[in-house]
Each structure stands twice: as structure tokens, then as C-alpha cells.
Amino acid sequence: MNNFTIYHNPRCSKSRQTLELIKANGIDPSIVLYLEEPPTTETLSNIINLLKLQPRDLLRKGEDEYKALNLKDTTIDDSEIIKLMSKYPKLIERPIVISGKNAILGRPPENVLSLIN
């Protein structure tokens, strides 16, 4: 079985459910508390590539920082969005689960099963 890493926020119910689902399948993942240790811009770029998403797709649009930084402005380029997500990790959608060269967003938590099976 591949090594698993979860970018986790213990205060988020979806993140907790995803972690429980991973553990229920006999996997003990590495847990990154990304709000305490924000990913670098390079790490975020790699994660976004693994997810096959655009940086904007990983933004939490309901966060105060999203509004304060006017991130709905579509002229803000991808590299700036990634820098802002690294600086303000609350902007990063969660949880993110990585296994080898595959990654998913755990929304809904059952998405993680595609990495396990």
C-alpha cells in the first residue's frame, strides 16, 4: 500500500471523517496540520498538480481572507493565488489526501476510497 498523507484540520468535520475512513481501512497516514505548518508555494504547486485542479479551485470562498484579499478578482494570477494560500492557509480547501502520485480532495470523505481501492 502506498504511503498516505492527509492535509488535515482537526476542527473540520469532513477532515475528521476522511481521516477516520483512512484509518478504518488499516492505513496510518502521515498527518500534516497545515494551519500550523503551512505548505510552501512549491509544495502547494505540486499538490495542485496532483489534484489536477487550478489553484483557484482549491480556494475556500467563504473565508474572511478570501473576501478581504478580493480573491474573486479573476485577474489575480495562479502564482499569486498559491502565494496567498501559503501565507493564509485557511484559504486551502480541505482535507487533501495524497498517495504516491495521486491526490484527492476529501469532499465528500468517501472520495478517499478511490485512493485506497
Buried (B, 14 or more C-beta within 10 A) or exposed (E): EEEBBBBBBEEBEBBBBBBEBBEEBEBEBEBBEBBEEBBEBEBBBBBBEBBEBEBBEBBBEEBEBBEEBEBEEEEBEEEEBBBBBBEBBBBBBBBBBBBEEEBBBBBEBEBBEEBBE
